[in-house]
Amino acid sequence: MVESNSFFHNAIINMSDIIQLTHVHKAYTLGQIKQPVLHDLSLTIAAGEFVAIVGPSGNGKSTLLNLLTGIDRPCRGEVIVNGHSLHRLKEEQLSVWRGTQVGIVFQFFQLLPSLNLLQNILLPMDFVGKLPKRERLERARYLLNQVGLEDQAKQLPGQVSGGQQQRAAIARALANDPALIVADEPTGNLDAATAEVVFTLFSSLQQQGKTLVIVTHNEDLAVAASRRIALHAGCIRQSPRPEGRSL
């Protein structure tokens, strides 16, 4: 089992705050110029929250998600997710952590076109090996049922609608039962009615105890979240905590 890696055993998990960012700075180098993206950003997100990150393009929303998933690293500051200090992990450790601890939903679905929906969901389970092989098919079918696609299991991604592809992508993100689900503009390519269905699905996942962090430009849909974080010029402009908790 991959969880036998020593860095999992050494983690100290804060059960109340699944995400802790402290004085995070991030800049990208363009030629000889450093372009700052996030400025001294500190943020905590409690386990079980459904958080919508909103704000204009180019203000650091996707960069923030990349830091939360270990795809990118901060220039300075700490990024702790589910007790693991991502900024201190090696790339191999990050890959193991990402496969078991976080599910990622993309705007353009990123389903493999040559695999049917069931096989797309099985793939991350086969890659990580968290579940015994005999249990993976049963879980994949269960997840397709959860997102209302049990009758589309044998269809290729190109044979179903965009909304169905996104629901399959959400099922794939849940394959290894991660505590955290992140999504970058998951409704950006969907019509309004289908987008609302997807956000309703996210709300149901929160009710099941998952933590969700969703980047969206659609502020009408963001009201479905339990908390709204507004980013402007790499800084948090609005981030009330539920039940009066302070940052």
Contacts in CASP RR format, 6 or more apart in sequence:
PFRMAT RR
TARGET T0000
AUTHOR 0000-0000-0000
METHOD contacts of the structure
MODEL  1
MVESNSFFHNAIINMSDIIQLTHVHKAYTLGQIKQPVLHDLSLTIAAGEF
VAIVGPSGNGKSTLLNLLTGIDRPCRGEVIVNGHSLHRLKEEQLSVWRGT
QVGIVFQFFQLLPSLNLLQNILLPMDFVGKLPKRERLERARYLLNQVGLE
DQAKQLPGQVSGGQQQRAAIARALANDPALIVADEPTGNLDAATAEVVFT
LFSSLQQQGKTLVIVTHNEDLAVAASRRIALHAGCIRQSPRPEGRSL
1 129 0 8 1.000
1 130 0 8 1.000
2 96 0 8 1.000
2 100 0 8 1.000
2 128 0 8 1.000
2 129 0 8 1.000
2 130 0 8 1.000
3 100 0 8 1.000
3 130 0 8 1.000
5 93 0 8 1.000
5 96 0 8 1.000
7 84 0 8 1.000
7 89 0 8 1.000
7 93 0 8 1.000
7 97 0 8 1.000
8 84 0 8 1.000
8 97 0 8 1.000
11 82 0 8 1.000
11 83 0 8 1.000
11 84 0 8 1.000
12 83 0 8 1.000
13 82 0 8 1.000
13 83 0 8 1.000
14 20 0 8 1.000
14 80 0 8 1.000
14 83 0 8 1.000
15 47 0 8 1.000
16 46 0 8 1.000
16 47 0 8 1.000
17 44 0 8 1.000
17 45 0 8 1.000
17 46 0 8 1.000
17 47 0 8 1.000
18 45 0 8 1.000
18 46 0 8 1.000
18 47 0 8 1.000
18 48 0 8 1.000
18 81 0 8 1.000
18 82 0 8 1.000
18 83 0 8 1.000
18 179 0 8 1.000
18 180 0 8 1.000
18 211 0 8 1.000
19 43 0 8 1.000
19 44 0 8 1.000
19 45 0 8 1.000
19 68 0 8 1.000
19 80 0 8 1.000
19 81 0 8 1.000
19 82 0 8 1.000
19 180 0 8 1.000
19 211 0 8 1.000
19 213 0 8 1.000
20 43 0 8 1.000
20 44 0 8 1.000
20 78 0 8 1.000
20 79 0 8 1.000
20 80 0 8 1.000
20 81 0 8 1.000
21 41 0 8 1.000
21 42 0 8 1.000
21 43 0 8 1.000
21 44 0 8 1.000
21 67 0 8 1.000
21 77 0 8 1.000
21 78 0 8 1.000
21 79 0 8 1.000
21 80 0 8 1.000
22 42 0 8 1.000
22 77 0 8 1.000
22 78 0 8 1.000
22 80 0 8 1.000
23 40 0 8 1.000
23 41 0 8 1.000
23 42 0 8 1.000
23 76 0 8 1.000
23 77 0 8 1.000
23 78 0 8 1.000
24 38 0 8 1.000
24 40 0 8 1.000
24 41 0 8 1.000
24 42 0 8 1.000
24 67 0 8 1.000
24 74 0 8 1.000
24 76 0 8 1.000
24 77 0 8 1.000
24 78 0 8 1.000
24 79 0 8 1.000
25 36 0 8 1.000
25 38 0 8 1.000
25 39 0 8 1.000
25 40 0 8 1.000
25 41 0 8 1.000
25 74 0 8 1.000
25 75 0 8 1.000
25 76 0 8 1.000
25 77 0 8 1.000
26 36 0 8 1.000
26 37 0 8 1.000
26 38 0 8 1.000
26 63 0 8 1.000
26 67 0 8 1.000
26 72 0 8 1.000
26 74 0 8 1.000
26 75 0 8 1.000
27 34 0 8 1.000
27 35 0 8 1.000
27 36 0 8 1.000
27 37 0 8 1.000
27 75 0 8 1.000
28 34 0 8 1.000
28 35 0 8 1.000
28 37 0 8 1.000
29 35 0 8 1.000
36 234 0 8 1.000
37 58 0 8 1.000
37 60 0 8 1.000
37 63 0 8 1.000
37 234 0 8 1.000
38 60 0 8 1.000
38 63 0 8 1.000
38 64 0 8 1.000
38 67 0 8 1.000
38 74 0 8 1.000
38 234 0 8 1.000
38 235 0 8 1.000
39 233 0 8 1.000
39 234 0 8 1.000
39 235 0 8 1.000
40 235 0 8 1.000
41 64 0 8 1.000
41 234 0 8 1.000
41 235 0 8 1.000
41 236 0 8 1.000
42 247 0 8 1.000
43 229 0 8 1.000
43 236 0 8 1.000
43 239 0 8 1.000
43 247 0 8 1.000
44 247 0 8 1.000
45 51 0 8 1.000
45 211 0 8 1.000
45 213 0 8 1.000
45 227 0 8 1.000
46 211 0 8 1.000
46 241 0 8 1.000
46 242 0 8 1.000
46 245 0 8 1.000
47 179 0 8 1.000
47 209 0 8 1.000
47 211 0 8 1.000
48 206 0 8 1.000
48 209 0 8 1.000
48 210 0 8 1.000
48 211 0 8 1.000
48 212 0 8 1.000
49 206 0 8 1.000
49 211 0 8 1.000
49 212 0 8 1.000
49 226 0 8 1.000
49 227 0 8 1.000
49 242 0 8 1.000
50 202 0 8 1.000
50 203 0 8 1.000
50 206 0 8 1.000
50 211 0 8 1.000
50 212 0 8 1.000
50 214 0 8 1.000
50 224 0 8 1.000
50 225 0 8 1.000
50 226 0 8 1.000
50 227 0 8 1.000
51 212 0 8 1.000
51 213 0 8 1.000
51 214 0 8 1.000
51 225 0 8 1.000
51 226 0 8 1.000
51 227 0 8 1.000
51 228 0 8 1.000
51 229 0 8 1.000
52 214 0 8 1.000
52 215 0 8 1.000
52 216 0 8 1.000
52 221 0 8 1.000
52 222 0 8 1.000
52 224 0 8 1.000
52 225 0 8 1.000
52 227 0 8 1.000
52 228 0 8 1.000
52 229 0 8 1.000
53 61 0 8 1.000
53 64 0 8 1.000
53 65 0 8 1.000
53 213 0 8 1.000
53 214 0 8 1.000
53 215 0 8 1.000
53 216 0 8 1.000
53 229 0 8 1.000
53 230 0 8 1.000
53 231 0 8 1.000
54 61 0 8 1.000
54 215 0 8 1.000
54 216 0 8 1.000
54 217 0 8 1.000
54 219 0 8 1.000
54 222 0 8 1.000
54 228 0 8 1.000
54 229 0 8 1.000
54 230 0 8 1.000
54 231 0 8 1.000
55 61 0 8 1.000
55 217 0 8 1.000
55 230 0 8 1.000
55 231 0 8 1.000
55 232 0 8 1.000
56 232 0 8 1.000
57 217 0 8 1.000
59 231 0 8 1.000
59 232 0 8 1.000
59 233 0 8 1.000
59 234 0 8 1.000
60 231 0 8 1.000
60 234 0 8 1.000
61 184 0 8 1.000
61 215 0 8 1.000
61 231 0 8 1.000
62 184 0 8 1.000
62 215 0 8 1.000
63 72 0 8 1.000
64 215 0 8 1.000
64 231 0 8 1.000
65 71 0 8 1.000
65 182 0 8 1.000
65 184 0 8 1.000
65 213 0 8 1.000
65 215 0 8 1.000
66 72 0 8 1.000
67 73 0 8 1.000
67 74 0 8 1.000
67 79 0 8 1.000
67 86 0 8 1.000
68 79 0 8 1.000
68 81 0 8 1.000
68 102 0 8 1.000
68 180 0 8 1.000
68 182 0 8 1.000
68 213 0 8 1.000
69 98 0 8 1.000
69 102 0 8 1.000
69 104 0 8 1.000
69 182 0 8 1.000
70 79 0 8 1.000
70 86 0 8 1.000
70 94 0 8 1.000
70 97 0 8 1.000
70 98 0 8 1.000
73 79 0 8 1.000
73 86 0 8 1.000
73 87 0 8 1.000
74 87 0 8 1.000
77 87 0 8 1.000
78 85 0 8 1.000
78 87 0 8 1.000
79 85 0 8 1.000
79 86 0 8 1.000
79 87 0 8 1.000
80 86 0 8 1.000
81 101 0 8 1.000
81 102 0 8 1.000
81 180 0 8 1.000
82 101 0 8 1.000
82 179 0 8 1.000
82 180 0 8 1.000
84 97 0 8 1.000
84 101 0 8 1.000
86 94 0 8 1.000
86 97 0 8 1.000
89 97 0 8 1.000
96 128 0 8 1.000
98 104 0 8 1.000
99 124 0 8 1.000
99 127 0 8 1.000
99 128 0 8 1.000
99 176 0 8 1.000
99 178 0 8 1.000
100 128 0 8 1.000
100 130 0 8 1.000
100 176 0 8 1.000
100 178 0 8 1.000
101 178 0 8 1.000
101 179 0 8 1.000
101 180 0 8 1.000
102 178 0 8 1.000
102 179 0 8 1.000
102 180 0 8 1.000
102 181 0 8 1.000
102 182 0 8 1.000
103 173 0 8 1.000
103 174 0 8 1.000
103 176 0 8 1.000
103 178 0 8 1.000
103 180 0 8 1.000
103 181 0 8 1.000
103 182 0 8 1.000
104 173 0 8 1.000
104 181 0 8 1.000
104 182 0 8 1.000
104 183 0 8 1.000
104 184 0 8 1.000
105 166 0 8 1.000
105 169 0 8 1.000
105 170 0 8 1.000
105 173 0 8 1.000
105 181 0 8 1.000
105 182 0 8 1.000
105 183 0 8 1.000
105 184 0 8 1.000
105 186 0 8 1.000
106 169 0 8 1.000
106 183 0 8 1.000
106 184 0 8 1.000
106 186 0 8 1.000
107 184 0 8 1.000
107 185 0 8 1.000
107 186 0 8 1.000
107 188 0 8 1.000
107 189 0 8 1.000
108 189 0 8 1.000
109 157 0 8 1.000
109 162 0 8 1.000
109 165 0 8 1.000
109 166 0 8 1.000
109 168 0 8 1.000
109 169 0 8 1.000
110 169 0 8 1.000
111 117 0 8 1.000
111 120 0 8 1.000
111 157 0 8 1.000
111 165 0 8 1.000
111 168 0 8 1.000
111 169 0 8 1.000
111 172 0 8 1.000
112 119 0 8 1.000
112 120 0 8 1.000
112 123 0 8 1.000
112 157 0 8 1.000
113 156 0 8 1.000
113 157 0 8 1.000
113 158 0 8 1.000
114 156 0 8 1.000
115 123 0 8 1.000
115 156 0 8 1.000
115 157 0 8 1.000
116 153 0 8 1.000
116 154 0 8 1.000
116 155 0 8 1.000
116 156 0 8 1.000
117 144 0 8 1.000
117 149 0 8 1.000
117 152 0 8 1.000
117 153 0 8 1.000
117 154 0 8 1.000
117 155 0 8 1.000
117 156 0 8 1.000
117 157 0 8 1.000
117 160 0 8 1.000
117 168 0 8 1.000
117 171 0 8 1.000
118 137 0 8 1.000
118 140 0 8 1.000
118 141 0 8 1.000
118 144 0 8 1.000
118 153 0 8 1.000
118 154 0 8 1.000
120 157 0 8 1.000
120 168 0 8 1.000
120 172 0 8 1.000
121 140 0 8 1.000
121 143 0 8 1.000
121 144 0 8 1.000
121 168 0 8 1.000
121 171 0 8 1.000
121 172 0 8 1.000
121 175 0 8 1.000
122 136 0 8 1.000
122 137 0 8 1.000
122 140 0 8 1.000
122 175 0 8 1.000
123 172 0 8 1.000
123 175 0 8 1.000
124 172 0 8 1.000
124 175 0 8 1.000
124 176 0 8 1.000
125 131 0 8 1.000
125 136 0 8 1.000
125 139 0 8 1.000
125 140 0 8 1.000
125 175 0 8 1.000
125 176 0 8 1.000
126 133 0 8 1.000
126 136 0 8 1.000
128 176 0 8 1.000
130 176 0 8 1.000
130 177 0 8 1.000
131 139 0 8 1.000
131 176 0 8 1.000
139 175 0 8 1.000
140 171 0 8 1.000
140 175 0 8 1.000
141 150 0 8 1.000
141 153 0 8 1.000
143 171 0 8 1.000
143 172 0 8 1.000
143 174 0 8 1.000
143 175 0 8 1.000
144 150 0 8 1.000
144 152 0 8 1.000
144 153 0 8 1.000
144 168 0 8 1.000
144 171 0 8 1.000
146 171 0 8 1.000
146 174 0 8 1.000
147 167 0 8 1.000
147 168 0 8 1.000
147 170 0 8 1.000
147 171 0 8 1.000
147 201 0 8 1.000
148 167 0 8 1.000
149 160 0 8 1.000
149 164 0 8 1.000
149 167 0 8 1.000
149 168 0 8 1.000
149 171 0 8 1.000
152 160 0 8 1.000
152 164 0 8 1.000
152 168 0 8 1.000
157 165 0 8 1.000
157 168 0 8 1.000
158 165 0 8 1.000
160 168 0 8 1.000
161 194 0 8 1.000
162 189 0 8 1.000
162 190 0 8 1.000
162 194 0 8 1.000
163 190 0 8 1.000
163 194 0 8 1.000
163 197 0 8 1.000
163 198 0 8 1.000
166 186 0 8 1.000
166 187 0 8 1.000
166 189 0 8 1.000
166 190 0 8 1.000
166 194 0 8 1.000
166 198 0 8 1.000
167 197 0 8 1.000
167 198 0 8 1.000
167 201 0 8 1.000
169 186 0 8 1.000
170 181 0 8 1.000
170 183 0 8 1.000
170 186 0 8 1.000
170 198 0 8 1.000
170 201 0 8 1.000
170 202 0 8 1.000
170 205 0 8 1.000
173 181 0 8 1.000
173 183 0 8 1.000
174 181 0 8 1.000
174 205 0 8 1.000
178 210 0 8 1.000
179 210 0 8 1.000
179 211 0 8 1.000
180 210 0 8 1.000
180 211 0 8 1.000
180 212 0 8 1.000
180 213 0 8 1.000
181 202 0 8 1.000
181 205 0 8 1.000
181 210 0 8 1.000
181 211 0 8 1.000
181 212 0 8 1.000
181 213 0 8 1.000
182 212 0 8 1.000
182 213 0 8 1.000
182 214 0 8 1.000
183 202 0 8 1.000
183 212 0 8 1.000
183 213 0 8 1.000
183 214 0 8 1.000
183 215 0 8 1.000
184 215 0 8 1.000
185 215 0 8 1.000
185 216 0 8 1.000
185 217 0 8 1.000
186 198 0 8 1.000
186 202 0 8 1.000
186 214 0 8 1.000
186 216 0 8 1.000
187 194 0 8 1.000
187 195 0 8 1.000
187 198 0 8 1.000
187 199 0 8 1.000
187 216 0 8 1.000
187 218 0 8 1.000
187 221 0 8 1.000
188 195 0 8 1.000
188 216 0 8 1.000
188 217 0 8 1.000
188 218 0 8 1.000
190 198 0 8 1.000
195 218 0 8 1.000
195 221 0 8 1.000
196 221 0 8 1.000
199 221 0 8 1.000
199 224 0 8 1.000
200 224 0 8 1.000
202 212 0 8 1.000
202 214 0 8 1.000
202 224 0 8 1.000
202 225 0 8 1.000
203 224 0 8 1.000
205 212 0 8 1.000
206 212 0 8 1.000
206 226 0 8 1.000
212 225 0 8 1.000
214 222 0 8 1.000
214 225 0 8 1.000
216 222 0 8 1.000
222 228 0 8 1.000
226 242 0 8 1.000
227 239 0 8 1.000
227 240 0 8 1.000
227 241 0 8 1.000
227 242 0 8 1.000
228 238 0 8 1.000
228 239 0 8 1.000
228 240 0 8 1.000
229 236 0 8 1.000
229 238 0 8 1.000
229 239 0 8 1.000
230 236 0 8 1.000
230 237 0 8 1.000
230 238 0 8 1.000
230 239 0 8 1.000
231 237 0 8 1.000
239 247 0 8 1.000
241 247 0 8 1.000
END
